[in-house]
Amino acid sequence: MAVRLILDKTMDEKNVTRYALSKATGISYPIIDHYYKNKVTRYDSYILDKICAALECDIADLIVREK
C-alpha cells in the first residue's frame, strides 16, 4: 500500500496553476512543485492545511491511499 498526493489532479480540476497556488498560500514555488509532482516523502500538515484553505477543498482531495 502507498499514500500518494493527487494535488495535480485537484489543481487541474480547479484551473489553478502552481504559481497561483504559491502566491495564494505564501508557500515557495519549489515546495508547491514538489507536492504537485508527488516528490514529497514527509507531508507537512501546515503546508497541506494552507493548500486546502487556498483550494477550498478537503484533505481527501489531496491524498489517496492506494492498494
PDB file with SEQRES, HELIX, SHEET and CRYST1 records, atoms N, CA, C and O in Angstrom:
SEQRES   1 A   67  MET ALA VAL ARG LEU ILE LEU ASP LYS THR MET ASP GLU          
SEQRES   2 A   67  LYS ASN VAL THR ARG TYR ALA LEU SER LYS ALA THR GLY          
SEQRES   3 A   67  ILE SER TYR PRO ILE ILE ASP HIS TYR TYR LYS ASN LYS          
SEQRES   4 A   67  VAL THR ARG TYR ASP SER TYR ILE LEU ASP LYS ILE CYS          
SEQRES   5 A   67  ALA ALA LEU GLU CYS ASP ILE ALA ASP LEU ILE VAL ARG          
SEQRES   6 A   67  GLU LYS                                                      
HELIX    1 AA1 LEU A    7  LYS A   14  1                                   8    
HELIX    2 AA2 ARG A   18  THR A   25  1                                   8    
HELIX    3 AA3 TYR A   29  TYR A   36  1                                   8    
HELIX    4 AA4 SER A   45  LEU A   55  1                                  11    
HELIX    5 AA5 ILE A   59  ASP A   61  5                                   3    
SHEET    1 AA1 2 ALA A   2  LEU A   5  0                                        
SHEET    2 AA1 2 ILE A  63  GLU A  66 -1                                        
CRYST1    1.000    1.000    1.000  90.00  90.00  90.00 P 1           1          
ATOM      1  N   MET A   1       0.829  -1.181   0.000  1.00  0.00           N  
ATOM      2  CA  MET A   1       0.000   0.000   0.000  1.00  0.00           C  
ATOM      3  C   MET A   1       0.873   1.243   0.000  1.00  0.00           C  
ATOM      4  O   MET A   1       1.986   1.248   0.525  1.00  0.00           O  
ATOM      5  N   ALA A   2       0.344   2.284  -0.596  1.00  0.00           N  
ATOM      6  CA  ALA A   2       1.104   3.524  -0.673  1.00  0.00           C  
ATOM      7  C   ALA A   2       0.177   4.728  -0.569  1.00  0.00           C  
ATOM      8  O   ALA A   2      -0.974   4.686  -1.004  1.00  0.00           O  
ATOM      9  N   VAL A   3       0.688   5.777   0.000  1.00  0.00           N  
ATOM     10  CA  VAL A   3      -0.023   7.048   0.057  1.00  0.00           C  
ATOM     11  C   VAL A   3       0.541   7.913  -1.060  1.00  0.00           C  
ATOM     12  O   VAL A   3       1.755   8.012  -1.235  1.00  0.00           O  
ATOM     13  N   ARG A   4      -0.360   8.537  -1.813  1.00  0.00           N  
ATOM     14  CA  ARG A   4       0.071   9.334  -2.957  1.00  0.00           C  
ATOM     15  C   ARG A   4      -0.676  10.659  -2.988  1.00  0.00           C  
ATOM     16  O   ARG A   4      -1.872  10.718  -2.705  1.00  0.00           O  
ATOM     17  N   LEU A   5       0.034  11.707  -3.332  1.00  0.00           N  
ATOM     18  CA  LEU A   5      -0.579  13.020  -3.496  1.00  0.00           C  
ATOM     19  C   LEU A   5      -1.268  13.107  -4.846  1.00  0.00           C  
ATOM     20  O   LEU A   5      -0.745  12.629  -5.853  1.00  0.00           O  
ATOM     21  N   ILE A   6      -2.437  13.718  -4.860  1.00  0.00           N  
ATOM     22  CA  ILE A   6      -3.146  13.968  -6.117  1.00  0.00           C  
ATOM     23  C   ILE A   6      -3.422  15.465  -6.268  1.00  0.00           C  
ATOM     24  O   ILE A   6      -4.443  15.874  -6.820  1.00  0.00           O  
ATOM     25  N   LEU A   7      -2.501  16.252  -5.771  1.00  0.00           N  
ATOM     26  CA  LEU A   7      -2.624  17.709  -5.865  1.00  0.00           C  
ATOM     27  C   LEU A   7      -2.742  18.148  -7.312  1.00  0.00           C  
ATOM     28  O   LEU A   7      -3.503  19.065  -7.620  1.00  0.00           O  
ATOM     29  N   ASP A   8      -1.999  17.504  -8.204  1.00  0.00           N  
ATOM     30  CA  ASP A   8      -2.045  17.877  -9.622  1.00  0.00           C  
ATOM     31  C   ASP A   8      -3.463  17.752 -10.179  1.00  0.00           C  
ATOM     32  O   ASP A   8      -3.929  18.634 -10.901  1.00  0.00           O  
ATOM     33  N   LYS A   9      -4.133  16.675  -9.851  1.00  0.00           N  
ATOM     34  CA  LYS A   9      -5.500  16.445 -10.333  1.00  0.00           C  
ATOM     35  C   LYS A   9      -6.456  17.501  -9.780  1.00  0.00           C  
ATOM     36  O   LYS A   9      -7.266  18.059 -10.520  1.00  0.00           O  
ATOM     37  N   THR A  10      -6.359  17.770  -8.487  1.00  0.00           N  
ATOM     38  CA  THR A  10      -7.230  18.752  -7.846  1.00  0.00           C  
ATOM     39  C   THR A  10      -6.999  20.143  -8.421  1.00  0.00           C  
ATOM     40  O   THR A  10      -7.952  20.880  -8.676  1.00  0.00           O  
ATOM     41  N   MET A  11      -5.738  20.500  -8.626  1.00  0.00           N  
ATOM     42  CA  MET A  11      -5.433  21.812  -9.195  1.00  0.00           C  
ATOM     43  C   MET A  11      -5.941  21.921 -10.632  1.00  0.00           C  
ATOM     44  O   MET A  11      -6.461  22.963 -11.030  1.00  0.00           O  
ATOM     45  N   ASP A  12      -5.793  20.860 -11.401  1.00  0.00           N  
ATOM     46  CA  ASP A  12      -6.288  20.869 -12.782  1.00  0.00           C  
ATOM     47  C   ASP A  12      -7.805  21.050 -12.813  1.00  0.00           C  
ATOM     48  O   ASP A  12      -8.324  21.799 -13.641  1.00  0.00           O  
ATOM     49  N   GLU A  13      -8.511  20.371 -11.919  1.00  0.00           N  
ATOM     50  CA  GLU A  13      -9.969  20.489 -11.848  1.00  0.00           C  
ATOM     51  C   GLU A  13     -10.412  21.901 -11.495  1.00  0.00           C  
ATOM     52  O   GLU A  13     -11.457  22.365 -11.951  1.00  0.00           O  
ATOM     53  N   LYS A  14      -9.609  22.583 -10.677  1.00  0.00           N  
ATOM     54  CA  LYS A  14      -9.952  23.929 -10.239  1.00  0.00           C  
ATOM     55  C   LYS A  14      -9.281  25.011 -11.088  1.00  0.00           C  
ATOM     56  O   LYS A  14      -9.425  26.202 -10.812  1.00  0.00           O  
ATOM     57  N   ASN A  15      -8.557  24.595 -12.106  1.00  0.00           N  
ATOM     58  CA  ASN A  15      -7.853  25.520 -13.004  1.00  0.00           C  
ATOM     59  C   ASN A  15      -6.936  26.485 -12.240  1.00  0.00           C  
ATOM     60  O   ASN A  15      -6.957  27.695 -12.465  1.00  0.00           O  
ATOM     61  N   VAL A  16      -6.138  25.919 -11.337  1.00  0.00           N  
ATOM     62  CA  VAL A  16      -5.191  26.701 -10.547  1.00  0.00           C  
ATOM     63  C   VAL A  16      -3.783  26.276 -10.932  1.00  0.00           C  
ATOM     64  O   VAL A  16      -3.487  25.082 -10.989  1.00  0.00           O  
ATOM     65  N   THR A  17      -2.919  27.239 -11.196  1.00  0.00           N  
ATOM     66  CA  THR A  17      -1.534  26.928 -11.542  1.00  0.00           C  
ATOM     67  C   THR A  17      -0.692  26.821 -10.273  1.00  0.00           C  
ATOM     68  O   THR A  17      -1.097  27.270  -9.201  1.00  0.00           O  
ATOM     69  N   ARG A  18       0.477  26.224 -10.417  1.00  0.00           N  
ATOM     70  CA  ARG A  18       1.391  26.125  -9.280  1.00  0.00           C  
ATOM     71  C   ARG A  18       1.824  27.515  -8.819  1.00  0.00           C  
ATOM     72  O   ARG A  18       1.970  27.767  -7.623  1.00  0.00           O  
ATOM     73  N   TYR A  19       2.026  28.403  -9.773  1.00  0.00           N  
ATOM     74  CA  TYR A  19       2.421  29.776  -9.438  1.00  0.00           C  
ATOM     75  C   TYR A  19       1.310  30.461  -8.639  1.00  0.00           C  
ATOM     76  O   TYR A  19       1.578  31.100  -7.622  1.00  0.00           O  
ATOM     77  N   ALA A  20       0.072  30.327  -9.098  1.00  0.00           N  
ATOM     78  CA  ALA A  20      -1.063  30.955  -8.404  1.00  0.00           C  
ATOM     79  C   ALA A  20      -1.231  30.373  -7.006  1.00  0.00           C  
ATOM     80  O   ALA A  20      -1.522  31.107  -6.063  1.00  0.00           O  
ATOM     81  N   LEU A  21      -1.052  29.071  -6.864  1.00  0.00           N  
ATOM     82  CA  LEU A  21      -1.170  28.443  -5.551  1.00  0.00           C  
ATOM     83  C   LEU A  21      -0.052  28.909  -4.627  1.00  0.00           C  
ATOM     84  O   LEU A  21      -0.274  29.130  -3.437  1.00  0.00           O  
ATOM     85  N   SER A  22       1.129  29.056  -5.170  1.00  0.00           N  
ATOM     86  CA  SER A  22       2.250  29.557  -4.392  1.00  0.00           C  
ATOM     87  C   SER A  22       1.956  30.953  -3.851  1.00  0.00           C  
ATOM     88  O   SER A  22       2.212  31.237  -2.681  1.00  0.00           O  
ATOM     89  N   LYS A  23       1.424  31.812  -4.696  1.00  0.00           N  
ATOM     90  CA  LYS A  23       1.090  33.179  -4.279  1.00  0.00           C  
ATOM     91  C   LYS A  23      -0.048  33.185  -3.262  1.00  0.00           C  
ATOM     92  O   LYS A  23      -0.011  33.948  -2.297  1.00  0.00           O  
ATOM     93  N   ALA A  24      -1.062  32.336  -3.469  1.00  0.00           N  
ATOM     94  CA  ALA A  24      -2.222  32.303  -2.575  1.00  0.00           C  
ATOM     95  C   ALA A  24      -1.884  31.767  -1.191  1.00  0.00           C  
ATOM     96  O   ALA A  24      -2.492  32.177  -0.203  1.00  0.00           O  
ATOM     97  N   THR A  25      -0.925  30.857  -1.111  1.00  0.00           N  
ATOM     98  CA  THR A  25      -0.584  30.223   0.168  1.00  0.00           C  
ATOM     99  C   THR A  25       0.610  30.856   0.858  1.00  0.00           C  
ATOM    100  O   THR A  25       0.764  30.730   2.073  1.00  0.00           O  
ATOM    101  N   GLY A  26       1.453  31.533   0.099  1.00  0.00           N  
ATOM    102  CA  GLY A  26       2.691  32.062   0.664  1.00  0.00           C  
ATOM    103  C   GLY A  26       3.776  31.003   0.755  1.00  0.00           C  
ATOM    104  O   GLY A  26       4.818  31.224   1.372  1.00  0.00           O  
ATOM    105  N   ILE A  27       3.531  29.853   0.140  1.00  0.00           N  
ATOM    106  CA  ILE A  27       4.500  28.753   0.125  1.00  0.00           C  
ATOM    107  C   ILE A  27       5.342  28.892  -1.141  1.00  0.00           C  
ATOM    108  O   ILE A  27       4.807  29.175  -2.213  1.00  0.00           O  
ATOM    109  N   SER A  28       6.633  28.697  -1.026  1.00  0.00           N  
ATOM    110  CA  SER A  28       7.514  28.890  -2.178  1.00  0.00           C  
ATOM    111  C   SER A  28       7.149  27.939  -3.325  1.00  0.00           C  
ATOM    112  O   SER A  28       6.663  26.828  -3.109  1.00  0.00           O  
ATOM    113  N   TYR A  29       7.400  28.412  -4.542  1.00  0.00           N  
ATOM    114  CA  TYR A  29       7.075  27.637  -5.732  1.00  0.00           C  
ATOM    115  C   TYR A  29       7.750  26.257  -5.734  1.00  0.00           C  
ATOM    116  O   TYR A  29       7.088  25.273  -6.062  1.00  0.00           O  
ATOM    117  N   PRO A  30       9.035  26.146  -5.381  1.00  0.00           N  
ATOM    118  CA  PRO A  30       9.661  24.810  -5.387  1.00  0.00           C  
ATOM    119  C   PRO A  30       8.964  23.805  -4.464  1.00  0.00           C  
ATOM    120  O   PRO A  30       8.886  22.622  -4.792  1.00  0.00           O  
ATOM    121  N   ILE A  31       8.464  24.258  -3.327  1.00  0.00           N  
ATOM    122  CA  ILE A  31       7.756  23.349  -2.417  1.00  0.00           C  
ATOM    123  C   ILE A  31       6.428  22.926  -3.039  1.00  0.00           C  
ATOM    124  O   ILE A  31       6.082  21.745  -3.019  1.00  0.00           O  
ATOM    125  N   ILE A  32       5.688  23.882  -3.590  1.00  0.00           N  
ATOM    126  CA  ILE A  32       4.429  23.556  -4.270  1.00  0.00           C  
ATOM    127  C   ILE A  32       4.704  22.584  -5.411  1.00  0.00           C  
ATOM    128  O   ILE A  32       3.944  21.638  -5.615  1.00  0.00           O  
ATOM    129  N   ASP A  33       5.771  22.805  -6.148  1.00  0.00           N  
ATOM    130  CA  ASP A  33       6.131  21.943  -7.276  1.00  0.00           C  
ATOM    131  C   ASP A  33       6.406  20.515  -6.816  1.00  0.00           C  
ATOM    132  O   ASP A  33       5.998  19.566  -7.485  1.00  0.00           O  
ATOM    133  N   HIS A  34       7.087  20.346  -5.691  1.00  0.00           N  
ATOM    134  CA  HIS A  34       7.354  19.002  -5.155  1.00  0.00           C  
ATOM    135  C   HIS A  34       6.051  18.295  -4.759  1.00  0.00           C  
ATOM    136  O   HIS A  34       5.887  17.102  -5.015  1.00  0.00           O  
ATOM    137  N   TYR A  35       5.142  19.026  -4.144  1.00  0.00           N  
ATOM    138  CA  TYR A  35       3.848  18.433  -3.794  1.00  0.00           C  
ATOM    139  C   TYR A  35       3.067  18.110  -5.064  1.00  0.00           C  
ATOM    140  O   TYR A  35       2.434  17.057  -5.149  1.00  0.00           O  
ATOM    141  N   TYR A  36       3.103  18.993  -6.039  1.00  0.00           N  
ATOM    142  CA  TYR A  36       2.392  18.798  -7.305  1.00  0.00           C  
ATOM    143  C   TYR A  36       2.889  17.547  -8.037  1.00  0.00           C  
ATOM    144  O   TYR A  36       2.098  16.789  -8.599  1.00  0.00           O  
ATOM    145  N   LYS A  37       4.202  17.345  -8.022  1.00  0.00           N  
ATOM    146  CA  LYS A  37       4.810  16.212  -8.728  1.00  0.00           C  
ATOM    147  C   LYS A  37       4.917  14.956  -7.859  1.00  0.00           C  
ATOM    148  O   LYS A  37       5.514  13.962  -8.271  1.00  0.00           O  
ATOM    149  N   ASN A  38       4.339  15.005  -6.662  1.00  0.00           N  
ATOM    150  CA  ASN A  38       4.344  13.881  -5.739  1.00  0.00           C  
ATOM    151  C   ASN A  38       5.769  13.419  -5.400  1.00  0.00           C  
ATOM    152  O   ASN A  38       6.043  12.220  -5.340  1.00  0.00           O  
ATOM    153  N   LYS A  39       6.656  14.369  -5.183  1.00  0.00           N  
ATOM    154  CA  LYS A  39       8.044  14.060  -4.841  1.00  0.00           C  
ATOM    155  C   LYS A  39       8.329  14.254  -3.354  1.00  0.00           C  
ATOM    156  O   LYS A  39       9.489  14.312  -2.944  1.00  0.00           O  
ATOM    157  N   VAL A  40       7.278  14.353  -2.552  1.00  0.00           N  
ATOM    158  CA  VAL A  40       7.420  14.588  -1.120  1.00  0.00           C  
ATOM    159  C   VAL A  40       7.359  13.253  -0.384  1.00  0.00           C  
ATOM    160  O   VAL A  40       6.489  12.426  -0.657  1.00  0.00           O  
ATOM    161  N   THR A  41       8.281  13.051   0.545  1.00  0.00           N  
ATOM    162  CA  THR A  41       8.258  11.811   1.319  1.00  0.00           C  
ATOM    163  C   THR A  41       7.679  12.026   2.716  1.00  0.00           C  
ATOM    164  O   THR A  41       7.165  11.090   3.328  1.00  0.00           O  
ATOM    165  N   ARG A  42       7.762  13.246   3.214  1.00  0.00           N  
ATOM    166  CA  ARG A  42       7.176  13.589   4.514  1.00  0.00           C  
ATOM    167  C   ARG A  42       6.248  14.777   4.308  1.00  0.00           C  
ATOM    168  O   ARG A  42       6.662  15.851   3.871  1.00  0.00           O  
ATOM    169  N   TYR A  43       4.990  14.553   4.633  1.00  0.00           N  
ATOM    170  CA  TYR A  43       3.991  15.583   4.413  1.00  0.00           C  
ATOM    171  C   TYR A  43       3.915  16.518   5.606  1.00  0.00           C  
ATOM    172  O   TYR A  43       3.794  16.068   6.746  1.00  0.00           O  
ATOM    173  N   ASP A  44       3.986  17.805   5.351  1.00  0.00           N  
ATOM    174  CA  ASP A  44       3.910  18.829   6.389  1.00  0.00           C  
ATOM    175  C   ASP A  44       2.445  19.234   6.548  1.00  0.00           C  
ATOM    176  O   ASP A  44       1.833  19.732   5.603  1.00  0.00           O  
ATOM    177  N   SER A  45       1.886  19.025   7.729  1.00  0.00           N  
ATOM    178  CA  SER A  45       0.466  19.321   7.954  1.00  0.00           C  
ATOM    179  C   SER A  45       0.160  20.798   7.762  1.00  0.00           C  
ATOM    180  O   SER A  45      -0.932  21.152   7.316  1.00  0.00           O  
ATOM    181  N   TYR A  46       1.109  21.660   8.093  1.00  0.00           N  
ATOM    182  CA  TYR A  46       0.924  23.100   7.909  1.00  0.00           C  
ATOM    183  C   TYR A  46       0.752  23.425   6.423  1.00  0.00           C  
ATOM    184  O   TYR A  46      -0.128  24.200   6.051  1.00  0.00           O  
ATOM    185  N   ILE A  47       1.585  22.836   5.587  1.00  0.00           N  
ATOM    186  CA  ILE A  47       1.509  23.073   4.147  1.00  0.00           C  
ATOM    187  C   ILE A  47       0.218  22.510   3.578  1.00  0.00           C  
ATOM    188  O   ILE A  47      -0.453  23.176   2.789  1.00  0.00           O  
ATOM    189  N   LEU A  48      -0.140  21.293   3.969  1.00  0.00           N  
ATOM    190  CA  LEU A  48      -1.380  20.697   3.479  1.00  0.00           C  
ATOM    191  C   LEU A  48      -2.586  21.534   3.889  1.00  0.00           C  
ATOM    192  O   LEU A  48      -3.522  21.699   3.107  1.00  0.00           O  
ATOM    193  N   ASP A  49      -2.568  22.055   5.095  1.00  0.00           N  
ATOM    194  CA  ASP A  49      -3.666  22.906   5.561  1.00  0.00           C  
ATOM    195  C   ASP A  49      -3.763  24.180   4.739  1.00  0.00           C  
ATOM    196  O   ASP A  49      -4.861  24.589   4.362  1.00  0.00           O  
ATOM    197  N   LYS A  50      -2.626  24.815   4.456  1.00  0.00           N  
ATOM    198  CA  LYS A  50      -2.614  26.040   3.640  1.00  0.00           C  
ATOM    199  C   LYS A  50      -3.124  25.763   2.231  1.00  0.00           C  
ATOM    200  O   LYS A  50      -3.857  26.575   1.666  1.00  0.00           O  
ATOM    201  N   ILE A  51      -2.740  24.622   1.662  1.00  0.00           N  
ATOM    202  CA  ILE A  51      -3.193  24.249   0.323  1.00  0.00           C  
ATOM    203  C   ILE A  51      -4.703  24.010   0.326  1.00  0.00           C  
ATOM    204  O   ILE A  51      -5.410  24.482  -0.565  1.00  0.00           O  
ATOM    205  N   CYS A  52      -5.196  23.278   1.327  1.00  0.00           N  
ATOM    206  CA  CYS A  52      -6.637  23.023   1.424  1.00  0.00           C  
ATOM    207  C   CYS A  52      -7.423  24.332   1.543  1.00  0.00           C  
ATOM    208  O   CYS A  52      -8.468  24.491   0.912  1.00  0.00           O  
ATOM    209  N   ALA A  53      -6.927  25.244   2.335  1.00  0.00           N  
ATOM    210  CA  ALA A  53      -7.612  26.526   2.508  1.00  0.00           C  
ATOM    211  C   ALA A  53      -7.638  27.314   1.198  1.00  0.00           C  
ATOM    212  O   ALA A  53      -8.665  27.886   0.833  1.00  0.00           O  
ATOM    213  N   ALA A  54      -6.516  27.341   0.502  1.00  0.00           N  
ATOM    214  CA  ALA A  54      -6.434  28.108  -0.750  1.00  0.00           C  
ATOM    215  C   ALA A  54      -7.300  27.494  -1.845  1.00  0.00           C  
ATOM    216  O   ALA A  54      -7.903  28.218  -2.637  1.00  0.00           O  
ATOM    217  N   LEU A  55      -7.365  26.169  -1.896  1.00  0.00           N  
ATOM    218  CA  LEU A  55      -8.150  25.498  -2.930  1.00  0.00           C  
ATOM    219  C   LEU A  55      -9.593  25.231  -2.496  1.00  0.00           C  
ATOM    220  O   LEU A  55     -10.405  24.735  -3.277  1.00  0.00           O  
ATOM    221  N   GLU A  56      -9.899  25.566  -1.237  1.00  0.00           N  
ATOM    222  CA  GLU A  56     -11.229  25.322  -0.676  1.00  0.00           C  
ATOM    223  C   GLU A  56     -11.635  23.867  -0.892  1.00  0.00           C  
ATOM    224  O   GLU A  56     -12.676  23.563  -1.476  1.00  0.00           O  
ATOM    225  N   CYS A  57     -10.774  22.984  -0.399  1.00  0.00           N  
ATOM    226  CA  CYS A  57     -11.016  21.548  -0.548  1.00  0.00           C  
ATOM    227  C   CYS A  57     -10.703  20.837   0.751  1.00  0.00           C  
ATOM    228  O   CYS A  57     -10.232  21.450   1.709  1.00  0.00           O  
ATOM    229  N   ASP A  58     -10.966  19.549   0.778  1.00  0.00           N  
ATOM    230  CA  ASP A  58     -10.699  18.718   1.942  1.00  0.00           C  
ATOM    231  C   ASP A  58      -9.379  17.965   1.715  1.00  0.00           C  
ATOM    232  O   ASP A  58      -8.913  17.841   0.583  1.00  0.00           O  
ATOM    233  N   ILE A  59      -8.798  17.476   2.782  1.00  0.00           N  
ATOM    234  CA  ILE A  59      -7.536  16.744   2.680  1.00  0.00           C  
ATOM    235  C   ILE A  59      -7.675  15.522   1.766  1.00  0.00           C  
ATOM    236  O   ILE A  59      -6.706  15.121   1.120  1.00  0.00           O  
ATOM    237  N   ALA A  60      -8.865  14.933   1.708  1.00  0.00           N  
ATOM    238  CA  ALA A  60      -9.098  13.771   0.850  1.00  0.00           C  
ATOM    239  C   ALA A  60      -8.993  14.125  -0.639  1.00  0.00           C  
ATOM    240  O   ALA A  60      -8.847  13.240  -1.482  1.00  0.00           O  
ATOM    241  N   ASP A  61      -9.066  15.420  -0.954  1.00  0.00           N  
ATOM    242  CA  ASP A  61      -8.893  15.866  -2.334  1.00  0.00           C  
ATOM    243  C   ASP A  61      -7.416  15.986  -2.712  1.00  0.00           C  
ATOM    244  O   ASP A  61      -7.086  16.242  -3.870  1.00  0.00           O  
ATOM    245  N   LEU A  62      -6.533  15.801  -1.734  1.00  0.00           N  
ATOM    246  CA  LEU A  62      -5.097  15.955  -1.972  1.00  0.00           C  
ATOM    247  C   LEU A  62      -4.315  14.656  -1.838  1.00  0.00           C  
ATOM    248  O   LEU A  62      -3.260  14.497  -2.453  1.00  0.00           O  
ATOM    249  N   ILE A  63      -4.828  13.727  -1.036  1.00  0.00           N  
ATOM    250  CA  ILE A  63      -4.089  12.495  -0.733  1.00  0.00           C  
ATOM    251  C   ILE A  63      -4.993  11.284  -0.918  1.00  0.00           C  
ATOM    252  O   ILE A  63      -6.159  11.300  -0.523  1.00  0.00           O  
ATOM    253  N   VAL A  64      -4.446  10.243  -1.519  1.00  0.00           N  
ATOM    254  CA  VAL A  64      -5.162   8.970  -1.636  1.00  0.00           C  
ATOM    255  C   VAL A  64      -4.265   7.853  -1.134  1.00  0.00           C  
ATOM    256  O   VAL A  64      -3.039   7.958  -1.146  1.00  0.00           O  
ATOM    257  N   ARG A  65      -4.902   6.795  -0.699  1.00  0.00           N  
ATOM    258  CA  ARG A  65      -4.181   5.607  -0.254  1.00  0.00           C  
ATOM    259  C   ARG A  65      -4.454   4.523  -1.280  1.00  0.00           C  
ATOM    260  O   ARG A  65      -5.596   4.104  -1.467  1.00  0.00           O  
ATOM    261  N   GLU A  66      -3.395   4.070  -1.945  1.00  0.00           N  
ATOM    262  CA  GLU A  66      -3.540   3.062  -2.985  1.00  0.00           C  
ATOM    263  C   GLU A  66      -3.163   1.693  -2.459  1.00  0.00           C  
ATOM    264  O   GLU A  66      -2.256   1.557  -1.637  1.00  0.00           O  
ATOM    265  N   LYS A  67      -3.859   0.693  -2.933  1.00  0.00           N  
ATOM    266  CA  LYS A  67      -3.582  -0.680  -2.506  1.00  0.00           C  
ATOM    267  C   LYS A  67      -2.755  -1.381  -3.527  1.00  0.00           C  
ATOM    268  O   LYS A  67      -2.416  -2.551  -3.350  1.00  0.00           O  
TER     269      LYS A  67                                                      
END                                                                             
